[in-house]
Amino acid sequence: MIRAIFLIVIVHIGLPYLYSQELEGKVTDEYGTPIPDAYILKHPGSGHSHTNELGIFTLPGVQPGDTIEVSFLGFEKRRLILQQTDFGKRMNIVLTEEPISLEQVVISKKLSTINQITAISLKNNPVNSSQEVLRKIPGLFIAQHAGGGKAEQIFLRGFDIDHGTDISINVDGMPVNMVSHAHGQGYADLHFLIPETIENIDFGKGPYYAEWGNFSTAGYVNFQTKEKLNHSLASLEYGQFNTLRAVGLFDLLGDNPGQNAYLAAEYMLTDGPFESSQHFNRVNFMGKYTANLPDNDKLSVMASHFSSKWDASGQIPQRAVDSGLIGRFGAIDDTEGGATSRSNLILSHTKTLSGNAFVKSRAYFSQYDFELFSNFTFFLNDPENGDQIRQRESRNVYGLESTWHQQFAMGPAGLNLRGGAGLRYDQVAGNELSHTLNRRTALDTLALGDINESNIYSFVDAELDFGRVLVHPGLRFDYFRFDYVDKLASRYQTQSESKALASPKLNVIYNPAPTWQLFLKSGIGFHSNDTRVVVAREGRKILPAAYGLDLGGMWKPLPRLWFNTALWYLFLEQEFVYVGDEGIVEPSGKTRRYGLDFGIRYELANGLFFDSDVNYTIARAAEEPEGANYIPLAPELTAAGGLVFQPASGFSGGIRYRYIRDRPANEDGSVIAKGYFVLDGNINYTVKKITFSLIGENLLDTEWNEAQFATESRLRVEDESVEELHFTPGTPFFLKGKLAYRF
């Protein structure tokens, strides 16, 4: 009896596949450019597939007479009835662009499904400043506190990430984070990225992704730049505080089948709202060439150069403002500031092995220079000359990575395999911390050395597709070598340490329909420590692990309504705190964080979009007593969202808000970082090829603190030091106009 039942079940499951075939196809746009991650759904039934990075897909279990539906965000959905002639060769499917809509979004069994909501935000409300691009990540907040040229301070999932210690930031797969940086571990200056060149933002929260390694504890972000331009663009912005920004994007090849190339340039300057002018200026150049080679191979080359210089007023103590010593936009030391530059070269190649397999390889090189003058404590350590410090370095970064992708069809189940290996090598010359006066005189060299840091890694992951359930295991292996030569030591010596770490991942997705999904994500990640700290501590706590767990779901109850939510937990074996006036990273013990993420997107009418994200977090030091276990500056409650009206032509615009609640600025909560609510907006009018825009920041003219710290400092007029809130004031009401011409 049992044998008979078993035989009936096997026949019931397998019989349709005895008479069905496998469909192979390629999805492109009207210009012949492959569309990755397009969704292919079989009707009737639940069979489905996705295109790979080459736009190619395979769909098993179909036969002539079946209907397939092909969809992708920003394109018109197509329904096709399969013919016998569609089998035995690769089927070509062309999608036509149409205005973006939530109806085009399909909830599918992919870890990156939620990225579609960021794609909608990017297309409907594009950013016009590299300082704003990170705000596209739901739940991520930033703060700028050094004249606009320093990398932003980042907040996500209960982390004060500083400038990148716990988030991996990348552009076209090239890492932005700098290991063992002169100013802070993981320092990620994204200002070389021209916002108008961004095609897509790939992101994920938590340590659940085998492809991303160092710093990806709170998550990762990968900005993907455009391969082609639909049109050339010239734009000019001018606003208050002597703010000017000019951008040009130039298509070089036009409608040249199989080849695309463009140049992009950006120039920006501003004095800012401060009493001492920022004198900020930045110039960006970028060029990219992409060629579709025979046999579905692809070659891409991207080169860019960025240079920036600025003056800054730094953080100011609250008592100096309250006493009338300085104004809110004044300064204690207005000789702070800096200069930085970065040149990048990225070479990417995709080699097709078969219809179901390809290898993607990437090589990159960055040449980077950095110099920063800061004064956090004023006259605490040197009552006569002040406490100004200079942090400086010059580095070369080399990288290479190859990833193999393979799809398998196994009757009713499917298997996608991916394996990769790579190397990153940082060569840092003159990593320096000095005590300076007025940015001119070096009073004392506190630290000076050369760093060589290597990271060799490999990873493998799999997608086991069982119809409604996707099981996604992964494993990553990292090996680090840290070398440091202290130039202040009495004799030459290379101090070396090394460490290896395995990081397993396991994610399970339950997706019974294209309208809802449940997921459970788990994994181990890590962030490395600074080389100088590693060798000083003789290799202890080199790669502290982060243990994460997410339980959540996504739901589309209506074609134009989307909800997403997640309960999450993250435990770190070691937290790192950057000590600015000493130029070191100090361990501060084990930490735990847990919270709730919630998001909603609703298309109220054609071209009218509402969105909101709310994030609540509890972050505590695990080994400290209650009441003294707050993690300084960890965000507790944040919210961001807005309303966007984006028709095909004519008037468009939007209004955006962001909110962060008061939170402890030190371990016992005796100093509070003040929360704020800021409202921004824009209105645009498009006529033919010209768009006129009016952009407003802080429409309510809120008095808010952008960056805040609990710092012990001493003013020249004081006999004793004081620990209290130090802050950089947020931008007041700020208006600028923009003119853009497409050609």
C-alpha positions in Angstrom: 0.0 0.0 0.0 2.8 2.4 0.9 4.6 1.6 -2.3 1.5 2.3 -4.3 0.9 5.7 -2.7 4.6 6.6 -3.2 4.4 5.6 -6.9 1.2 7.7 -7.3 2.9 10.8 -5.8 6.1 10.4 -7.9 4.0 10.0 -11.1 1.8 13.0 -10.1 4.8 15.2 -9.6 7.0 14.0 -12.5 4.4 13.2 -15.2 4.0 16.9 -16.4 7.8 17.1 -16.8 7.9 14.0 -19.0 5.9 15.9 -21.6 7.3 19.3 -21.0 10.4 21.0 -22.3 12.9 23.6 -21.3 12.6 27.1 -22.7 15.7 29.2 -23.1 15.4 32.9 -23.8 17.0 36.3 -23.6 15.3 39.6 -22.5 16.5 42.9 -23.8 15.3 46.5 -24.1 14.5 48.2 -27.4 18.2 49.0 -27.8 19.3 45.4 -27.4 20.7 45.9 -23.9 20.2 42.8 -21.7 17.8 43.2 -18.8 19.0 41.3 -15.7 16.6 40.1 -13.0 13.5 40.2 -15.3 10.8 37.9 -13.9 9.4 35.1 -16.1 6.2 33.5 -14.8 4.4 30.5 -16.4 0.6 30.5 -16.7 -1.1 28.3 -15.6 1.0 27.0 -12.8 3.7 28.4 -10.5 6.8 27.9 -12.7 9.0 30.9 -12.8 12.5 32.1 -13.6 14.8 35.1 -13.6 17.2 36.5 -16.2 20.9 36.5 -15.2 23.3 39.3 -15.7 23.4 38.6 -19.4 19.6 38.8 -19.7 19.4 35.0 -20.3 16.9 32.6 -18.6 15.8 29.0 -18.7 12.3 27.9 -17.7 11.7 24.2 -17.3 8.3 22.5 -17.3 6.7 24.3 -20.2 5.3 23.2 -23.6 3.7 24.7 -26.7 0.4 26.4 -25.8 1.6 27.5 -22.4 1.6 31.3 -21.6 4.5 33.1 -20.1 4.5 36.6 -18.5 7.7 38.7 -18.6 8.0 41.7 -16.4 10.6 44.2 -15.1 10.3 47.4 -13.3 10.0 50.4 -15.7 8.9 48.2 -18.6 5.6 47.1 -20.1 4.6 43.6 -19.1 4.5 41.1 -21.9 2.4 37.9 -22.2 3.4 35.4 -24.8 1.8 32.1 -25.9 4.6 29.6 -26.6 4.9 28.0 -30.0 6.8 24.9 -31.1 9.3 27.2 -32.9 10.2 28.9 -29.6 11.9 25.7 -28.5 15.2 24.3 -29.6 16.8 27.8 -29.9 17.1 30.9 -27.7 13.9 33.0 -27.7 14.4 36.7 -28.0 12.0 38.9 -25.9 12.0 42.7 -26.2 10.5 44.8 -23.5 9.3 48.4 -24.1 9.9 51.1 -21.5 6.9 52.7 -19.8 6.4 55.0 -16.8 7.4 53.2 -13.6 4.6 51.8 -11.4 4.2 49.6 -8.4 2.1 47.3 -10.5 5.3 46.2 -12.2 6.8 45.0 -8.9 6.7 41.2 -8.4 7.6 39.7 -5.1 9.9 36.8 -6.1 12.1 34.3 -4.4 15.2 36.5 -4.3 17.2 37.9 -1.4 17.3 41.2 -3.3 13.5 41.6 -4.0 13.3 44.6 -1.7 15.7 46.4 -3.9 12.9 47.2 -6.3 11.5 49.8 -3.9 14.8 51.6 -3.9 14.7 51.5 -7.7 11.3 53.2 -7.7 12.6 55.9 -5.3 15.7 56.4 -7.5 13.7 56.9 -10.7 10.9 58.9 -9.2 13.0 61.2 -6.9 16.6 61.2 -8.2 19.3 62.6 -5.9 21.4 65.6 -7.0 24.2 65.3 -4.5 26.6 62.5 -3.6 25.8 63.3 0.0 22.2 62.2 -0.5 22.7 58.9 -2.3 23.0 56.8 0.9 19.6 58.2 2.0 18.0 56.0 -0.6 18.6 53.0 1.6 15.5 52.5 3.9 16.5 53.1 7.5 19.9 54.7 6.8 20.7 58.2 8.1 23.7 60.3 7.4 25.4 63.3 9.0 28.0 65.7 7.6 30.3 67.5 10.0 33.3 68.8 8.2 32.6 71.3 5.5 31.1 68.9 3.0 34.3 67.2 2.0 34.7 64.6 4.7 32.9 61.3 4.3 29.5 61.2 6.0 28.8 59.8 9.4 26.4 56.8 8.9 23.6 55.4 11.1 21.9 52.1 10.4 20.2 49.4 12.6 21.3 50.8 15.9 24.9 51.5 14.7 26.8 54.8 14.8 28.8 53.4 11.9 31.1 56.4 12.0 32.3 56.6 8.4 31.8 53.0 7.4 33.1 50.6 10.1 29.9 48.4 9.9 28.6 48.8 6.3 30.3 47.6 3.1 29.9 50.3 0.4 30.8 49.6 -3.2 30.6 51.1 -6.7 30.3 48.6 -9.5 31.8 46.0 -7.1 34.8 48.1 -6.3 35.1 48.7 -2.5 34.8 52.3 -1.3 35.7 51.5 2.4 39.3 52.1 3.3 40.9 49.7 5.7 43.3 51.1 8.4 42.5 54.6 7.3 44.2 57.6 8.9 40.8 58.9 10.2 38.8 55.8 10.9 38.5 52.1 10.2 36.3 51.5 7.1 36.3 55.2 6.0 34.0 55.4 3.0 34.1 58.6 0.9 31.5 58.2 -1.8 31.9 61.7 -3.2 33.6 60.5 -6.3 30.2 59.0 -7.5 28.2 61.4 -9.7 24.6 60.8 -8.7 23.2 61.2 -12.3 25.3 58.1 -13.4 23.6 55.7 -10.9 21.5 53.0 -12.6 20.6 50.9 -9.7 21.3 50.5 -5.9 21.8 46.9 -4.7 21.6 46.7 -0.9 21.0 44.3 1.9 20.8 44.6 5.7 22.6 42.2 8.0 25.5 39.8 7.5 23.6 37.3 5.3 25.3 37.6 1.9 28.4 35.5 1.1 29.5 37.8 -1.7 30.1 40.7 0.7 32.7 40.4 3.4 34.6 42.9 5.5 32.4 45.6 7.2 29.1 44.0 6.1 27.8 43.6 9.6 24.9 46.1 9.5 24.7 45.5 5.7 26.1 46.3 2.3 25.4 48.8 -0.5 26.5 48.4 -4.1 25.9 51.3 -6.5 25.7 50.2 -10.1 26.5 52.9 -12.7 24.8 53.2 -16.0 26.1 51.2 -19.0 24.5 53.6 -21.5 22.7 57.0 -21.6 19.3 57.4 -23.2 20.3 61.0 -23.9 23.0 63.5 -23.1 22.4 66.0 -20.3 23.7 69.4 -19.2 22.5 70.9 -15.9 23.3 74.0 -13.8 22.2 74.6 -10.2 22.6 77.8 -8.2 21.5 78.6 -4.7 22.0 80.3 -1.4 25.4 80.4 0.4 27.1 80.9 -3.0 26.3 77.3 -4.0 26.9 76.3 -7.6 26.8 72.8 -9.2 27.3 72.0 -12.9 26.9 68.5 -14.4 27.4 67.2 -17.9 26.7 63.7 -19.2 27.7 63.1 -22.8 26.7 60.0 -24.9 29.7 59.3 -27.2 28.5 56.6 -29.6 24.7 57.2 -30.0 22.7 54.3 -31.4 25.7 52.0 -32.0 24.6 48.4 -31.7 26.5 46.5 -29.1 28.6 49.4 -27.9 28.0 52.2 -25.4 30.3 54.9 -24.1 29.8 58.1 -22.2 31.6 60.8 -20.3 30.3 62.5 -17.1 31.6 65.6 -15.3 30.6 67.4 -12.1 31.8 70.7 -10.5 30.5 71.9 -7.2 31.3 74.8 -4.9 29.6 76.3 -1.8 30.5 78.6 1.1 27.9 77.0 3.4 25.8 78.7 6.1 28.8 79.1 8.5 30.3 82.4 9.6 33.6 81.1 8.4 33.2 80.2 4.8 33.6 76.5 3.9 35.3 77.4 0.6 34.2 73.9 -0.5 35.0 72.8 -4.1 34.8 69.5 -5.8 35.5 68.2 -9.3 34.5 64.8 -10.7 35.2 63.1 -14.0 34.1 59.7 -15.1 34.1 57.7 -18.4 32.6 54.3 -19.1 32.7 52.0 -22.1 30.7 48.8 -22.5 30.8 46.4 -25.4 28.6 43.4 -26.0 31.0 40.8 -27.5 30.2 37.7 -29.6 28.7 34.7 -27.8 27.0 37.0 -25.2 30.3 38.0 -23.7 30.6 41.5 -22.3 33.5 44.0 -21.6 33.2 47.1 -19.5 35.9 49.7 -18.6 35.2 52.6 -16.1 37.7 55.3 -15.2 37.1 58.2 -12.8 38.9 61.0 -11.0 37.8 63.1 -8.0 39.4 66.0 -6.2 38.0 68.0 -3.3 39.1 70.7 -0.9 37.4 72.5 2.0 37.6 74.5 5.1 35.5 73.6 8.2 34.3 74.9 11.5 34.0 71.4 13.1 31.8 70.5 16.1 31.2 73.3 18.6 30.3 72.9 22.3 26.8 73.8 23.4 28.1 75.9 26.3 29.9 78.3 23.8 26.6 79.0 22.0 24.6 79.3 25.2 27.0 81.8 26.7 27.1 83.9 23.6 30.8 83.3 23.0 30.0 82.2 19.4 26.8 82.0 17.3 25.2 78.8 16.3 27.1 78.8 13.0 30.3 80.1 14.5 33.5 78.3 15.3 36.1 77.7 18.0 38.8 76.7 15.5 37.9 77.7 12.0 41.2 76.5 10.5 39.9 72.9 10.3 39.4 71.4 6.9 41.2 69.2 4.4 41.7 67.9 0.9 41.3 64.5 -0.8 41.4 62.9 -4.2 40.8 59.5 -5.7 41.4 58.0 -9.1 39.7 54.7 -10.1 40.0 52.2 -12.9 37.6 49.2 -13.1 37.8 46.5 -15.8 34.9 44.0 -15.9 34.5 41.0 -18.2 31.8 38.5 -18.5 32.5 35.2 -20.3 29.6 33.0 -21.3 30.3 29.3 -20.9 26.9 28.0 -21.9 23.3 29.2 -21.8 23.2 28.3 -18.1 26.7 29.3 -17.0 29.0 32.3 -17.1 32.1 33.7 -15.3 32.2 37.4 -14.3 35.6 38.9 -13.6 36.6 42.3 -12.2 39.9 44.0 -11.7 40.2 47.5 -10.1 42.8 50.0 -9.0 42.5 53.1 -6.9 45.0 55.8 -6.1 43.9 57.8 -3.1 45.2 60.8 -1.1 43.8 62.3 2.1 44.6 65.1 4.5 42.3 66.3 7.3 42.8 68.9 10.0 40.5 68.6 13.1 40.2 70.0 16.6 37.8 68.0 18.8 39.0 69.2 22.3 40.2 72.8 21.5 42.7 73.6 24.4 42.4 70.4 26.6 45.8 68.9 25.9 47.7 72.0 24.8 46.4 75.2 26.5 48.8 77.4 24.6 48.6 76.2 20.9 45.4 74.2 20.9 44.7 70.6 20.1 44.5 70.7 16.3 45.6 67.4 14.6 46.5 66.4 11.1 45.6 63.0 9.7 47.2 62.2 6.4 47.9 59.2 4.1 48.5 58.2 0.5 47.5 54.7 -0.7 47.1 52.4 -3.7 44.4 49.8 -3.7 44.5 46.8 -6.0 41.8 44.2 -6.4 40.8 41.2 -8.5 37.7 38.9 -8.3 36.1 36.2 -10.5 32.7 34.7 -9.9 31.3 31.6 -11.6 27.5 31.3 -12.0 25.7 28.1 -13.0 22.0 27.2 -13.3 20.7 23.6 -13.2 17.2 22.3 -13.9 16.2 19.2 -11.9 12.6 18.4 -12.8 10.3 20.3 -10.5 13.3 21.7 -8.6 16.0 24.1 -9.6 19.6 24.9 -8.5 21.7 28.0 -8.9 25.3 27.8 -7.9 27.8 30.6 -7.5 31.4 30.5 -6.4 34.0 33.2 -6.3 37.5 34.1 -5.2 39.3 37.4 -5.0 42.1 39.5 -3.6 42.3 43.0 -2.2 45.7 44.6 -1.4 46.1 48.0 0.3 49.5 49.8 0.2 49.5 52.8 2.4 52.4 55.2 2.6 52.8 57.8 5.4 49.8 57.1 7.6 50.2 60.0 9.9 48.8 61.7 13.0 50.4 65.0 14.0 49.7 67.8 16.4 49.5 71.0 14.3 49.0 74.7 14.7 46.9 76.8 12.2 47.2 74.0 9.5 50.8 75.2 8.9 53.1 74.2 11.8 53.7 70.6 12.8 54.3 70.7 16.6 54.6 67.0 17.2 54.3 63.8 15.1 52.3 61.4 17.2 52.1 58.4 14.8 53.7 57.7 11.4 54.0 54.5 9.5 53.5 52.4 6.4 50.7 49.8 6.1 50.4 46.8 3.8 47.1 44.9 4.3 46.0 41.9 2.2 42.6 40.2 2.1 42.3 36.9 0.2 38.8 35.5 0.1 36.5 32.9 -1.5 32.8 32.3 -1.3 30.2 29.9 -2.5 26.4 30.0 -2.3 23.5 28.1 -3.7 19.8 28.7 -4.4 17.8 25.5 -4.0 14.4 26.2 -5.6 11.6 23.8 -4.4 8.8 25.7 -6.0 7.3 27.8 -3.2 10.4 27.5 -1.0 13.9 28.7 -1.7 16.8 27.6 0.5 19.9 29.7 0.2 23.0 28.4 2.0 26.4 30.2 1.7 29.9 30.1 3.0 32.6 32.7 2.9 36.3 32.3 3.8 38.6 35.3 4.5 42.3 35.5 5.2 44.0 38.7 6.3 47.6 39.7 6.5 48.5 42.9 8.4 52.0 44.5 8.1 53.0 47.7 9.7 56.3 49.7 9.8 56.5 52.3 12.5 58.6 55.1 11.2 58.9 56.7 14.6 60.5 53.6 16.1 64.3 53.6 16.8 65.0 50.8 14.4 63.3 49.4 11.3 60.9 46.5 11.9 57.9 45.1 10.1 55.3 44.0 12.5 53.0 41.3 11.1 49.8 39.5 12.1 47.4 37.3 10.2 44.0 35.7 10.7 41.5 33.6 8.9 37.7 33.4 9.4 34.9 31.3 8.0 31.4 33.0 7.7 28.4 30.6 7.1 25.0 31.9 5.9 21.6 30.3 5.6 18.5 32.0 4.3 15.1 30.5 3.6 12.3 32.2 1.6 8.7 31.0 1.4 7.0 32.6 -1.6 3.7 30.9 -2.5 2.6 33.7 -4.8 3.9 36.8 -6.5 2.0 38.9 -3.9 3.6 37.8 -0.7 6.7 36.3 0.9 8.1 35.2 4.3 11.8 35.0 4.9 14.2 33.8 7.6 17.8 35.1 7.2 20.8 34.1 9.3 24.5 34.5 9.1 27.9 35.4 10.5 29.7 38.5 9.3 32.7 40.6 10.6 34.6 43.8 10.5 38.4 43.9 10.6 40.3 46.0 13.1 42.9 48.7 12.2 46.4 47.3 11.3 48.0 49.6 13.9 45.7 48.2 16.6 46.1 44.6 15.4 49.9 44.6 15.7 49.9 46.6 19.0 47.6 44.0 20.5 49.6 41.1 19.0 46.7 39.8 16.9 43.9 39.7 19.5 40.4 40.6 18.3 41.5 40.9 14.7 38.2 39.8 13.1 35.4 39.9 15.7 32.3 38.1 14.4 28.8 39.5 14.1 25.9 37.0 14.4 22.6 38.1 12.8 19.0 36.9 12.4 16.1 38.4 10.4 12.5 37.2 10.3 10.2 39.1 8.1 8.0 39.4 5.0 6.7 41.4 2.1 3.1 41.7 1.0 1.3 43.3 -2.0 -2.4 43.1 -1.0 -3.2 45.4 -3.9 -1.4 45.9 -7.2 -0.3 49.3 -6.1 0.3 48.7 -2.4 3.4 47.2 -0.8 4.4 46.4 2.8 7.6 45.1 4.1 8.7 44.3 7.7 11.4 42.5 9.6 12.2 41.6 13.2 16.0 41.3 13.5 18.8 40.6 16.0 22.5 41.2 15.8 25.3 40.3 18.3 28.9 41.5 17.9 31.8 39.9 19.6 33.6 43.3 19.7 32.6 46.9 19.1 35.1 49.4 17.8 35.1 53.0 18.8 37.2 55.6 16.9 39.1 58.0 19.3 39.5 61.1 17.1 42.1 63.0 19.1 44.3 60.0 19.5 43.8 58.6 16.0 43.2 55.0 17.2 40.4 52.5 17.2 39.6 51.1 20.7 37.6 47.9 21.4 34.7 48.5 23.8 33.2 45.0 24.4 30.4 42.9 23.2 27.1 44.4 22.0 23.6 43.3 21.0 21.0 45.0 18.9 17.5 44.1 18.0 14.7 45.9 16.4 11.8 46.2 13.9 11.8 47.6 10.4 8.6 48.6 8.7 8.0 50.1 5.2 5.0 51.0 3.1 4.8 52.0 -0.6 1.5 53.1 -2.1 0.8 54.4 -5.6 -2.3 56.5 -5.0 -2.8 57.4 -8.7 -0.8 57.2 -11.9 2.5 58.9 -11.1 1.6 59.7 -7.5 3.7 57.7 -4.9 3.7 57.7 -1.1 6.4 55.9 0.9 7.4 55.7 4.5 10.0 53.6 6.5 10.0 53.4 10.3 12.8 51.7 12.2 12.9 51.0 15.9 16.1 49.6 17.6 17.4 48.8 21.1 21.2 48.8 21.2 23.1 47.9 24.3 26.6 46.9 25.5 26.3 43.3 26.6 28.8 43.4 29.5 27.9 46.7 31.2 25.4 47.2 34.0 21.9 48.6 33.3 22.0 52.3 33.0 25.6 52.4 31.9 25.2 50.2 28.9 23.9 52.6 26.2 25.8 52.6 22.9 26.6 56.2 22.2 24.7 57.8 19.3 22.9 54.5 18.4 19.7 55.6 16.7 16.6 54.3 18.5 13.6 55.5 16.4 14.0 56.8 12.8 11.5 57.5 10.1 11.7 58.8 6.5 9.4 59.0 3.6 7.4 61.4 1.5 5.1 62.0 -1.4 6.2 62.2 -5.1 4.3 63.3 -8.1 6.0 62.2 -11.3 3.9 62.2 -14.5 5.4 61.7 -17.9 5.7 65.4 -18.6 4.7 68.8 -17.3 4.8 69.6 -13.5 6.3 67.2 -11.1 7.6 67.4 -7.6 7.9 65.8 -4.2 8.2 66.4 -0.5 10.4 64.3 1.8 10.8 64.1 5.5 13.2 62.5 7.9 13.0 62.1 11.6 15.3 60.8 14.3 14.4 60.7 18.0 16.6 61.9 20.9 19.2 59.3 21.9 22.0 58.9 24.4 25.3 60.4 23.3 27.3 58.6 26.0 27.2 55.3 27.9 25.1 56.4 30.9 22.7 58.7 28.9 23.7 61.8 30.9 24.3 63.6 27.5 21.6 63.5 25.0 21.9 63.8 21.2 18.9 65.9 20.1 16.4 64.5 17.6 15.0 66.4 14.7 12.4 66.5 12.0 13.5 68.0 8.6 11.3 68.5 5.6 12.7 68.9 2.0 10.9 69.5 -1.3 11.2 70.1 -5.0 9.0 71.2 -7.9 9.9 70.8 -11.5 8.4 71.8 -14.9 9.4 70.0 -18.1 8.8 71.4 -21.5 10.2 69.4 -24.4 13.9 68.8 -23.6 14.2 71.4 -20.8 13.4 71.0 -17.1 13.2 73.9 -14.6 13.5 73.0 -10.9 13.2 74.7 -7.6 14.8 72.6 -4.7 14.3 73.5 -1.1 16.0 71.9 2.0 14.7 72.3 5.5 11.5 74.0 4.4 10.4 74.6 8.0 13.7 76.2 8.8 14.2 73.8 11.7 17.1 74.4 14.1 18.7 71.0 14.2 22.0 69.4 14.9 23.3 67.3 12.1 26.3 65.7 13.8 26.5 65.3 17.6 29.0 63.9 20.0 29.6 63.8 23.8 33.1 65.2 24.0 35.3 66.5 26.8 36.9 69.8 25.8 38.4 73.0 27.2 38.0 76.5 25.9 40.8 79.0 26.1 38.9 81.0 28.7 38.2 78.0 31.0 40.3 76.6 33.8 38.7 73.1 33.8 37.5 70.8 31.0 33.8 70.0 30.5 32.1 67.0 28.9 28.9 67.9 27.1 27.2 67.9 23.7 29.3 69.1 20.8 27.5 69.5 17.4 27.6 70.7 13.8 24.5 72.7 13.1 22.2 71.4 10.3 21.6 73.5 7.2 18.9 76.2 7.7 16.3 76.9 5.0 18.1 76.5 1.8 16.8 77.2 -1.7 18.4 76.6 -5.1 17.3 76.6 -8.7 18.2 74.1 -11.4 18.1 74.1 -15.2 18.6 70.9 -17.1 18.7 70.3 -20.9 18.6 66.9 -22.6 19.9 66.4 -26.0 
